[in-house]
Amino acid sequence: MAPVVQVDKKFNISLKNVKDTLKIQPNDTFFIQRENTHTITLKKTTDSDPFIDAMKKPAHLRNKKQFDLVRLEDELWST
């Protein structure tokens, strides 16, 4: 059975009854799309914060080199 959501006098909708079904977390954002006069669709947006995306996927990943820091330090002090 689908949960029933009621609109209050201030036109607020409580999603407490459906948050587990929709797996809603605090600060989630949704696109609201009106299908017809009786149907709306909520589409969850991606968490696309440009700063966080840049941290997770930096632009310079093509040069994946691991440096031996001990060897670099030895080279630095040996010259």
C-alpha positions in Angstrom: 0.0 0.0 0.0 1.4 3.4 -1.0 1.8 6.0 1.8 -0.6 8.9 1.8 0.8 12.4 2.1 -1.5 15.3 3.1 -0.9 19.0 2.4 -1.3 21.2 5.5 -2.8 24.8 5.6 0.6 26.3 4.8 0.9 24.1 1.7 3.7 22.0 3.3 4.0 18.3 2.5 5.4 16.0 5.1 7.6 13.3 3.7 8.0 11.4 7.0 5.8 8.6 5.7 7.7 8.1 2.5 11.3 9.0 3.3 12.3 5.4 3.9 10.7 4.3 0.7 12.4 7.1 -1.3 15.7 6.8 0.7 15.7 10.5 1.3 18.6 11.9 3.3 19.0 15.4 4.8 20.0 18.0 2.2 19.0 15.8 -0.8 17.7 17.8 -3.7 15.1 16.8 -6.3 13.8 18.0 -9.6 10.0 18.3 -9.6 8.4 17.3 -12.9 4.7 17.7 -13.5 3.4 14.8 -15.6 -0.3 15.9 -15.6 -2.8 17.4 -13.2 -2.7 14.4 -10.9 0.9 13.2 -11.1 4.3 14.7 -10.2 7.6 13.0 -10.4 10.5 13.6 -8.1 13.9 13.0 -9.6 16.9 13.0 -7.3 19.7 15.3 -8.5 23.3 14.2 -8.2 25.5 15.6 -5.5 27.5 17.5 -8.0 29.3 20.1 -6.0 32.1 21.2 -8.4 34.7 21.5 -5.6 34.0 18.0 -4.2 34.0 16.5 -7.8 37.4 18.1 -8.4 38.7 16.6 -5.2 37.4 13.2 -6.0 38.5 13.3 -9.7 41.3 15.7 -10.2 42.1 16.7 -13.8 45.8 15.6 -13.7 45.2 11.9 -13.3 46.8 11.0 -16.7 50.2 11.1 -15.0 49.7 8.4 -12.5 53.2 8.1 -11.1 54.2 7.1 -7.6 57.4 8.5 -6.4 59.7 6.8 -4.0 60.2 9.7 -1.5 63.1 8.1 0.2 65.0 7.8 -3.2 64.1 11.4 -4.1 65.4 12.6 -0.7 68.6 10.6 -1.2 69.1 12.1 -4.6 68.4 15.6 -3.3 71.0 15.3 -0.5 73.6 13.4 -2.6 74.2 16.2 -5.1 
